[in-house]
Amino acid sequence: MVKHYETYVMTEDEYHTTYIGDMVKEFIEKSGVTNGIVSVVTAHTNCGIIVTEPLPCILSDLEVMLHQLVDDDGEYSHAHFLPTYGRTSANAYGHLRSILVGNSTTLSLVNGRLAMGEAQEIVFMEFDGPQSRKLFIDIIGE
Amino acid sequence: MIIDIHTFPGFFAEICQEAERVEFRRDQYFLYKQHVWPLSLFITQLNAAGIDKAVFAAEDITTRAGSTIVSNEEVKALVDIYPERLIGFASVDPHRANAAEVLEDAFIKLNLAGLKLSPAVQRFMPNDPVIKPIYQMCRKYNKPILFETGMTWVKNSPSLYSNPLLLEEVAIDYPELRMCLGHFGWPWVKETAMLILKYPNLYADTALLYFDSPKQFFETTFNGQLGEYWIDRMLYDKVMFGSAYPRIEQKRMVKAVDTLTLRPQQKDMVMGLNAMKFLGLEG
């Protein structure tokens, strides 16, 4: 059985992180699938999805590291008008941070529960908010 | 108080119930991939950018394309949802036979705070006598006008109509009429600086971004093409913050203002106090 869902996360600031594990579990329950694979993917190229320990200090360290690695005001080629959009892109740093952390996670579903370590949580990361962000959640199994 | 004097509200869910109308807007306003999202998200974006209020302007191109891009009534509907955060500006196509009547309704019945005119998009010369009834109506009701001057990204909109120098005669003929040269008249930025320097009733906004990032473009324009200290020393009471949202995020334009050499008092004027004066919101 394959169940596909689409949902949205409303972010509140330019850089914003939010835990989405409970939301994913609700979709698992709704799907009726108890054993298989769960995939969570963001539809955007300036967001990220990671699995880490849900501690503010970890997320703070990650934020500092991403800003050290990717400068807001670098000399980016991406800073120009986009004729196919009708607007200017100036969000290269958001794209680059997204590439660094990745845009998806895949987890095992065993007997109706996500197979995760006790210290693990799914985190959605916004790098160019506030925005309404679409997520794809696919649950494959039986 | 930070006020964004120059935004376009065409893609909020509250006025985007019809898919055909959304496509019309995307096509006519040259915003092909703009997402539709709830107005509440715009308020969150204002909060994130530290902006207190924003001006939403309608766009009437009835005689050219058969409809408004955003109507005065739609602007009114949006403003009524967040009246403390939003300020509505009307639009009227000057070529409409009933232009003055439409504008008076916008001021009296819809209580909109000003008028936006887009000479290039609406294809009229600002100094054409046919526009006089519109100027007279604005003067009668003490409503300011935001002009789209300089280059517009909108297709089929020749810059011949939007040269800011065309507003000089209007400034002379209507000295009581407060007018803003949108986009700082780019690329005619020196002409714009001259006009706002000379005419007490003329203002300009910072909603200009045609190359580079906002910070880089402001650096090139305000600290290179214009004198670094011109706004701080002379034009500080004539320049207003504007973003041109949604062609660029407001948060980036707010940060771009940091590239200007402005003392704190002058920056406060640019970011909001001048707009309050322009809008007639001063005590």
Interface residues (C-beta under 8 A of the other chain):
Chain A: M10 E12 D13 E14 D73 Y76 A79 H80 F81 T84 Y85 G86 R87 T88 A90 N91 D128 G129 P130 Q131 S132
Chain B: R26 Y29 F30 L31 Y32 K33 Q34 H35 W37 P38 L41 T44 Q45 N47 A48 W153 L209 Y210 F211 D212 S213 P214 K215 Q216 P246 R247 I248 E249 K251 R252
